[in-house]
Amino acid sequence: MRKRRLLGFTVALLLAPFFNSTFAAEKGSSIKTIAELKEQALAGVEMISNTQLKARIEDNSSLVLLDVRTEQEYTAGHIKGAAWIQRGLVEFVLARSLKDPQQEIVVYCKKGYRSGLVVKALREMGYNNVNSHVGFDQWVASGNSYENYHGESRLISPIEKTAAGFQPDYFKPKK
């Protein structure tokens, strides 16, 4: 009897990985696509525009502007006055350091997906005045300034001229 139980237990242990991998394969077929993840990140989160962000910065000197991109992204360039807290740590840092649930917070990342997820998490924590900005890419592409270790800068668009198309004016007045 004891040998039979031991044999049954051994067989169960040997077959367990097979059953687990079979169920995992079935489960794995429902992994969301990147497009679905992006859609889910933005669902229920209204994005504020560059114009709206500028107005919020102008109207509220105590606005908390959070950049939730990676440290490398932040160092390369960020909106002036933004504090950096990488996504995944924001909830823990704010729970410890920002106790006012009415504090106005604007979160941004590169395109809005990470900030959308952070906004949802902060709202779930109890922060009531949290918004997501459309993203650093749109901020810079619109000609707004940004800061990095070189100071304040703007993205410039080079003039669409080539040396082959250059036409000097040889006959300018000389007197």
C-alpha positions in Angstrom: 0.0 0.0 0.0 2.8 2.4 0.9 4.7 1.5 -2.2 1.6 2.1 -4.3 1.2 5.6 -2.8 4.8 6.4 -3.3 4.6 5.2 -7.0 1.5 7.3 -7.5 3.2 10.3 -6.0 6.3 9.8 -8.1 4.2 9.5 -11.3 2.3 12.7 -10.4 5.5 14.6 -9.9 6.9 13.4 -13.2 3.8 14.3 -15.1 3.2 17.7 -13.4 5.5 19.7 -15.7 3.7 18.2 -18.7 0.3 19.3 -17.5 1.6 22.7 -16.4 3.2 23.4 -19.8 0.0 22.3 -21.6 -2.1 24.7 -19.5 0.5 27.5 -19.9 0.5 27.1 -23.7 -3.3 27.5 -23.7 -3.0 30.5 -21.4 -0.2 32.0 -23.5 -2.3 32.2 -26.6 -4.2 35.1 -25.0 -1.2 37.4 -24.5 -2.2 41.0 -25.5 -0.6 42.6 -28.4 1.4 45.9 -28.1 -1.5 47.8 -29.7 -3.9 46.3 -27.1 -1.5 47.2 -24.3 -1.2 50.8 -25.6 -5.0 51.1 -25.9 -5.5 49.8 -22.4 -2.8 52.2 -21.0 -4.7 55.2 -22.4 -8.3 54.0 -21.7 -10.0 56.4 -19.4 -7.0 58.8 -19.3 -7.6 62.2 -20.8 -4.4 63.6 -22.2 -3.6 67.3 -21.8 -2.1 69.2 -24.7 1.1 71.3 -24.8 -1.1 74.5 -24.5 -3.0 73.1 -21.5 0.3 72.1 -19.8 1.8 75.6 -20.4 -1.4 77.1 -18.8 -1.2 74.8 -15.8 2.5 75.7 -15.3 1.6 79.4 -15.5 -1.4 79.2 -13.3 -0.1 76.9 -10.5 3.4 77.4 -9.2 3.0 74.3 -6.9 2.2 72.0 -9.9 4.1 68.7 -9.6 5.4 67.8 -13.1 6.6 64.2 -13.2 8.8 62.7 -15.9 8.4 58.9 -15.7 10.7 57.9 -18.5 14.1 56.2 -17.8 16.9 58.1 -16.2 18.8 58.1 -19.5 15.8 59.7 -21.3 15.4 62.3 -18.6 19.1 63.2 -18.6 19.0 63.6 -22.4 16.2 66.2 -22.1 13.2 67.0 -20.0 10.6 69.7 -19.6 11.9 72.5 -17.4 11.0 72.0 -13.8 10.1 68.3 -14.1 11.0 65.9 -11.3 12.2 62.5 -12.4 10.8 59.3 -10.9 11.0 56.2 -13.1 7.7 54.4 -13.8 7.4 51.5 -11.4 8.7 53.6 -8.4 6.3 56.6 -8.6 3.6 55.0 -6.4 6.1 54.2 -3.6 7.9 57.5 -3.7 4.7 59.6 -3.8 3.0 57.6 -1.0 6.0 58.4 1.2 6.6 62.0 0.2 3.4 63.6 -1.2 0.5 63.3 1.2 -2.0 65.8 -0.3 -4.6 63.9 -2.4 -5.6 67.2 -4.0 -2.1 68.1 -5.2 -2.1 68.9 -8.9 0.1 66.4 -10.7 0.9 66.2 -14.4 2.7 63.1 -15.5 4.5 62.7 -18.9 6.7 60.2 -20.7 7.7 59.9 -24.3 4.3 59.3 -26.0 1.8 59.0 -23.1 1.5 55.3 -22.6 3.7 55.0 -19.4 2.3 58.2 -18.0 -1.3 56.8 -18.6 -0.4 53.8 -16.5 1.0 55.9 -13.8 -2.0 58.3 -13.8 -4.3 55.2 -13.3 -2.2 53.9 -10.4 -2.1 57.4 -8.7 -5.8 57.8 -9.0 -6.3 54.3 -7.6 -4.1 55.4 -4.7 -6.3 58.3 -3.9 -4.8 61.3 -5.8 -7.7 63.2 -7.3 -6.0 65.9 -9.4 -3.7 63.9 -11.7 -3.4 64.2 -15.5 -1.3 62.8 -18.3 0.4 65.0 -20.9 0.6 63.9 -24.5 4.3 63.3 -24.3 7.8 64.7 -24.5 8.0 63.9 -28.3 5.1 66.2 -29.0 6.4 68.9 -26.6 9.7 69.0 -28.4 8.2 68.6 -31.9 6.0 71.7 -31.3 9.1 73.8 -30.7 9.0 74.0 -26.9 12.2 74.3 -25.0 13.6 71.5 -22.9 16.5 71.2 -20.4 19.4 68.8 -20.1 23.0 69.0 -18.8 23.9 71.5 -21.5 21.1 73.9 -20.3 18.0 75.0 -22.1 17.5 74.1 -25.7 15.0 73.7 -28.6 14.8 71.2 -31.4 15.5 73.0 -34.6 14.7 71.9 -38.1 17.4 72.4 -40.6 16.7 74.5 -43.7 15.9 72.3 -46.7 18.6 73.7 -48.9 21.5 71.9 -50.6 24.7 73.3 -51.9 23.6 72.4 -55.5 20.6 74.6 -55.2 22.4 77.6 -53.8 22.2 80.7 -56.0 24.4 83.6 -55.0 23.5 87.2 -56.0 26.6 88.2 -58.0 25.3 91.6 -58.9 24.5 93.2 -55.6 25.1 97.0 -55.5 28.8 97.6 -54.8 28.7 101.4 -54.3 
